[in-house]
Amino acid sequence: MGPETRVDMHCHSVASRLTKPEVRKGLFFGECATEPEAIYELAKRRGMDFVTITDHDTIDGAMRLADRPDFFVSVELTARFKGEPHEVHVLCFGIDPDDHARLQERAGDVEACAQYLHGRGIVAALAHPFWEVEEPLTLRHRRRLAQLFPVWEVRSGYFGSALNAPALAFREACGGVGIGGSDDHGGIHVGLTYTQGPPARSPHEFLANLRAGLVEAGGEQGSRLKLAQATTGIAARSLPGGLGRAAGALASRAPRVRPTPPPVPAQTEPAPLADVVGL
């Protein structure tokens, strides 16, 4: 293990079938078509010390790797503000099947979910805070989410700086921890965006460092090109024969060493951001 520990904290396997962004609904493709084992191998080739999978509202894919000592089971929970149409996605790390069942029971009330997570000592993070899952979140919602979840995803490899920058600014204004993850859906970008922290000997120790605020987000941000690559990867893996094999070959050519992080651009705030963050 190197001088720092890296983990891609947000990626999807073939088990993610419940949520389909509009760009793929029209193509009749699923959320993801990458097998959990392929995600694990690609993450390790790209220098991730530990691996997790955060499928939408299921741990079926993650449980296939649960016996590996450098893997921890996670989920991307869809939770709703009680009595409102506003939904959020919460990354819940290091859970077990009972935790997953209890969180699904509480998914209609994000406050109850947060209470359960805190009571169980489960590290959780608000995913892509400025992406509209359903109805747009108001400043009231985001203020409450900052109280419920001290950890936010501030660097997404799926979304670009237009959504990452306000998440970072809001999280810094409120205090808390920022993490990064590829949010990979196509089996191509796993490990190119990550969370890094002090050397850790186990997933439990890494998550403890995260809870203590000893980590930071690193790696690539999203782009239209990466979105197109992900969609193509899903399509290729979803089809039989040569296209599916081609997608697997593309992933197999991934570098076997840690990627060199690109220069971090200045986080300039869009004009309306000051009004949004105004705390």
Secondary structure, 3 states (H helix, E strand, C coil): CCCCEEECCCECCCCCCCCCCHHHHCCCCCCCCCCHHHHHHHHHHCCCCCEEECCECCCHHHHCCCCCCCEEEEEEEEEECCCCCCEEEEEEECCCHHHHHHHHHCCCCHHHHHHHHHHHCCCEEECCCCCCCCCCCCHHHHHHHHHHCCEEEEEECCCCHHHHHHHHHHHHHHCCEEEEECCECCCCCCCCEEEEECCCCCHHHHHHHHHCCCCEEEECCCCHHHHHHHHHHHHHHHCCCHHHHHHHHHHHCCCCCCCCCCCCCCCCCCCCHHHHHCC
